[in-house]
Amino acid sequence: MPVKPDLLTQIFGFLSTFARFIGQVIVDVVHYILPSVTTLNALAEPIGYLALLTLFVILVSAARRVALVILVAGWFLIFVRLLLMAFRVG
C-alpha cells in the first residue's frame, strides 16, 4: 500500500515545482531577449527560488505597511477620543 506524503512534504513539493516553473519561465524570457546565452537551464531552479523569495518579501513588506497604517490610524482615533472625553464634547 503506497504511503501518502504528509502536508509539509506536499507543500515543499509544490513550492519546489512552482520555483522550477517560475525559473524556467524567467530563463526562457532571458533566452528570448539574449539568444546568445545558452547555459541558463542549470540556473532555472535557483532563479525560481530567488523569484519566490522576492515575491514573499514584497508581499510581507506590503502587509507591514498596511498594518502600520492601521495601527497609526487606531492610535490617532483613540487619541482623538481621549481629547473629546477630556473636553466633554462626546
C-alpha positions in Angstrom: 0.0 0.0 0.0 1.6 3.4 -1.0 2.4 5.8 1.7 0.7 9.2 1.4 3.1 12.1 2.0 2.3 14.4 4.9 1.1 18.0 4.4 4.5 19.6 4.9 6.1 17.3 2.2 3.3 18.2 -0.2 3.8 22.0 0.5 7.5 21.7 -0.1 6.9 19.7 -3.2 4.5 22.3 -4.5 7.0 25.1 -3.8 9.8 23.2 -5.5 7.7 22.6 -8.6 6.4 26.2 -8.6 10.0 27.5 -8.2 11.2 25.3 -11.1 8.4 26.6 -13.3 9.0 30.2 -12.5 12.7 29.8 -13.0 12.1 28.1 -16.4 9.8 31.0 -17.5 12.5 33.6 -16.5 15.2 31.6 -18.2 13.0 31.4 -21.4 12.4 35.2 -21.3 16.1 35.8 -20.8 16.9 33.4 -23.7 14.4 35.2 -25.9 16.0 38.6 -25.1 19.6 37.3 -25.2 19.7 34.3 -27.6 23.5 34.1 -27.3 23.2 32.9 -23.7 22.6 29.2 -23.8 23.7 27.7 -20.5 21.0 29.2 -18.2 19.0 26.0 -17.9 21.1 24.9 -14.9 20.1 28.1 -13.1 16.4 27.7 -13.6 15.7 26.2 -10.2 17.9 28.7 -8.2 16.4 31.6 -10.2 12.9 30.3 -9.4 13.6 30.1 -5.6 15.1 33.6 -5.7 11.9 34.8 -7.5 9.7 33.1 -4.9 11.7 34.7 -2.1 11.5 38.1 -3.8 7.7 37.8 -4.1 7.4 36.8 -0.4 9.5 39.8 0.7 7.4 42.1 -1.4 4.2 40.7 0.0 5.4 40.8 3.6 6.6 44.4 3.2 3.3 45.5 1.7 1.5 43.7 4.6 3.7 45.5 7.1 2.9 48.9 5.6 -0.8 48.2 5.7 -0.5 47.0 9.3 1.4 50.1 10.2 -1.2 52.4 8.6 -4.0 50.6 10.6 -2.0 50.9 13.8 -1.3 54.6 13.3 -5.0 55.3 12.4 -6.1 53.3 15.5 -3.8 55.2 17.9 -4.9 58.5 16.3 -8.6 57.7 16.8 -8.0 56.7 20.4 -6.1 60.0 21.0 -9.0 62.0 19.4 -11.5 60.1 21.6 -9.4 60.9 24.7 -9.4 64.6 23.7 -13.1 64.6 23.1 -13.6 63.0 26.5 -11.3 65.5 28.2 -13.2 68.4 26.8 -16.6 66.7 27.4 -17.6 67.0 23.8 -18.6 63.4 23.2 
